[in-house]
Amino acid sequence: GIISLISLAVLSYERYCTMTRTTEADTTNYRKSWTGIILSWAYSLLWTVPPLFGWSSYGPEGPGIICSVNWHSKDANNASYIVCLFIFCLVIPFAIIVYSYGKLLCAVRQVSSIKKGPGRSREQRILVMVVVMVVCFLLCWLPYAAVALIATFGKPGLITPAASIIPAIFAKSSTIYNPIIYVFLNKQVSEML
């Protein structure tokens, strides 16, 4: 889950950088791509290894068929890890996504204000794609984060195993939504289909 969140943040930033560069992209140089992939995995590893060394722990989630962070433990060790996960693996990636897509949209608006006509419809398509991607990100991850925070800081038993299944499924399946959104909302791709 964390790698998908971090990958979405890295991809949004890379998309912003690629679209706002004044020079043509070098399609033969994969160094930046590999750097993004390696940094995404390293950052994710940084946040998934601590429970193996005693900062919180892993255990069964929901009805006990999947493994996740122990959301139900109320001790300070576990609560601090949950808060850090929330900040560094949800809030910060979301802020990067909003910043990158917001800046990308501003750049597209500047270009389309200079060029009238087809630029306006392109701007609207990009705006729709950005809004849909951000909303899907929130729909996938906010319920899961809310359930985790309620389970950690709320009354014991407030979140039942059955109630935690749907948010977990949405969060775990989030990696499939962006490619689908991109395919259906990108005019160049949809024309090929």
Salt bridges, closest charged atoms under 4 A:
GLU14 OE2 - ARG21 NH2 3.94
GLU61 OE1 - LYS172 NZ 3.96
GLU123 OE2 - ARG109 NE 2.77
GLU123 OE1 - ARG120 NH1 3.41
